Amino acid sequence: MLLSYLTAQRDHVLGILEGLDEEALRRPVLPSGWTCLGLVRHLALDVERFWFRAVVAGEQTVIDDVAKASSDAWHVGPDVPAKTVFDLYRQEIGLANAIITATPLDTPPAWWPEFFGDWRAQDLRHLILHVMTETACHAGHLDAARELIDGRRWLVLDE
């Protein structure tokens, strides 16, 4: 059930951006300057890859990348096609799903970063809920951005 709800949020992220061209995906619409494409890259690297491959599975190459990475996950260079970013997100989702389905829900993190202070996730169940919440929050950000770009809305309830 947890994976099903997480999948629904991931699908929302991809679905709300469907049909946008490269220019729209790269256009910042809020004063903070983030772009839809940058947010998808953030979800791929800082969310799916970080929480499942580094924290849950303890993949050393990912942990090493986290240690030396700057906070540029939100930046997508002009030479990087949108398809590459979406493919990266889908790839990280696939890798995360493999970890989720192979790991018991009560498994504690294999690795934990020092930069979270006293907060610590107890197990995979907690981490799935954390990622689901973060993904849902960002899906909402993308809803607002999409509406500002071309008026499209993800979920419209008739009155």
Disulfide bonds with the S-S distance in Angstrom:
none
